[in-house]
Amino acid sequence: MKNPPVGWPRISTSVYYDNPRRAIDWLVSAFGFEVRLKIEGDDGSIIHSELTFHGGLIMVGDAAKASVKTGGVRASPQSVGGANTQQMCLHVDDVDATCARARSAGGKITREPTTTDYGEDYWIDRSCEVQDPEGHRWYFMQRMSKE
């Protein structure tokens, strides 16, 4: 298998928002994403964006424009009754700090930080789930030691 283009991870995802400009700002503020690329149209709309998070990459797109191009198959959860068809899972060093940062930015905590021990042969995770302003749910995990 050939390597992906330089600077691209093996897997990335696109996330669609009704207001992608506001979403990008919120993701940077609430979760610590970094804007790698943001292409704006003459009218200020987001044409393309790339946000990174510790080696991972997401593209934030305009749901309405993407829906037109794809025959109506792209949407923000807020426009489809809150439904999510994927959930982004991000590994972080400190779930509690990530949760607090998201809460202070207005994120809805749908699962408070919880520690789960998966048994002697596996691992312990501390995790939380945050719903962003348009309804996407983000799952944050921190691997805990088995000491």
C-alpha positions in Angstrom: 0.0 0.0 0.0 1.3 3.4 -0.9 1.7 6.0 1.9 -1.0 8.7 2.1 0.0 12.2 0.9 2.5 14.0 3.2 0.8 15.5 6.2 -2.3 13.3 5.9 -3.1 10.4 8.3 -4.2 7.0 7.0 -7.8 7.9 7.9 -9.7 11.2 8.2 -13.3 12.2 8.3 -15.6 15.1 7.3 -18.1 16.6 9.7 -20.9 18.7 8.4 -22.4 21.8 10.0 -25.1 24.3 9.2 -22.7 27.0 10.3 -19.2 25.6 9.6 -17.4 28.9 10.4 -18.9 29.0 13.9 -18.2 25.2 14.3 -14.5 25.6 13.4 -14.1 28.4 16.0 -16.0 26.3 18.6 -13.9 23.1 17.9 -10.7 25.1 18.3 -11.9 26.7 21.5 -13.6 23.8 23.1 -11.4 20.8 22.1 -8.1 22.3 21.0 -8.3 21.5 17.3 -5.8 23.5 15.2 -6.8 25.0 11.9 -4.4 23.7 9.2 -6.3 25.1 6.3 -9.5 27.2 5.8 -10.5 28.3 2.3 -13.2 31.0 2.3 -15.4 32.0 -0.6 -16.0 35.6 -1.6 -19.2 35.6 0.4 -17.3 34.5 3.6 -18.6 30.9 3.3 -16.3 28.0 4.1 -15.3 26.2 0.9 -12.9 23.7 2.5 -11.2 23.3 5.9 -8.8 21.0 7.6 -8.4 20.8 11.3 -5.9 18.7 13.1 -5.8 17.1 16.6 -2.6 15.4 17.7 -2.0 13.7 14.3 -5.7 13.2 13.4 -7.5 15.3 10.8 -11.1 16.3 10.2 -12.6 18.5 7.5 -15.5 20.7 8.6 -17.9 21.3 5.7 -21.1 23.2 5.0 -24.0 20.8 5.3 -26.2 22.6 2.8 -23.6 22.9 0.1 -22.4 19.3 0.6 -26.0 18.1 0.5 -26.6 19.8 -2.9 -23.5 18.2 -4.3 -24.3 14.7 -2.9 -28.1 14.5 -3.5 -29.1 15.3 0.1 -27.0 12.8 2.0 -25.0 15.3 4.2 -26.5 17.0 7.2 -25.9 18.5 10.6 -27.4 16.5 13.4 -29.5 19.5 14.4 -31.3 19.3 11.1 -32.2 15.6 11.4 -33.6 15.4 14.9 -30.2 15.1 16.6 -29.3 11.8 14.9 -25.6 10.9 14.6 -24.4 8.3 12.2 -20.8 8.4 13.4 -19.0 9.3 16.6 -15.5 10.7 16.7 -13.4 9.1 19.4 -10.3 11.0 20.5 -7.6 9.9 22.9 -6.5 12.6 25.2 -4.0 12.9 28.1 -6.6 14.3 30.6 -10.3 13.5 30.1 -11.3 15.7 33.1 -9.5 18.8 31.7 -10.9 18.1 28.2 -14.4 17.8 29.7 -14.0 21.0 31.7 -12.8 22.9 28.7 -15.7 21.7 26.6 -18.2 22.6 29.3 -16.8 26.1 29.7 -17.1 26.6 25.9 -20.8 25.6 26.0 -20.5 22.0 25.2 -23.3 19.7 26.5 -21.8 16.9 28.6 -23.8 13.9 27.7 -21.6 11.5 29.7 -19.7 12.8 32.6 -16.1 11.5 33.0 -16.3 7.9 34.0 -13.6 5.3 34.6 -14.3 1.8 33.2 -12.1 -1.2 34.0 -12.4 -3.7 31.1 -10.9 -6.6 33.1 -7.5 -8.1 34.0 -6.6 -9.0 30.5 -7.5 -5.5 29.0 -7.3 -1.9 30.2 -8.9 0.9 32.1 -10.2 3.9 30.3 -11.6 7.2 31.7 -14.0 8.7 29.2 -16.6 11.4 28.6 -19.0 12.4 25.8 -19.6 15.9 24.7 -22.3 17.2 22.3 -21.3 20.2 20.3 -23.7 23.1 19.5 -25.1 21.4 16.4 -25.5 18.0 17.9 -22.3 16.1 16.9 -21.2 13.8 19.8 -17.5 13.6 20.6 -16.1 10.8 22.8 -12.9 11.4 24.6 -10.8 8.6 26.2 -7.8 8.5 28.4 -6.0 5.2 29.0 -5.4 4.7 32.7 -2.6 2.5 34.1 -3.4 -0.8 35.8 -1.3 -0.2 38.8 
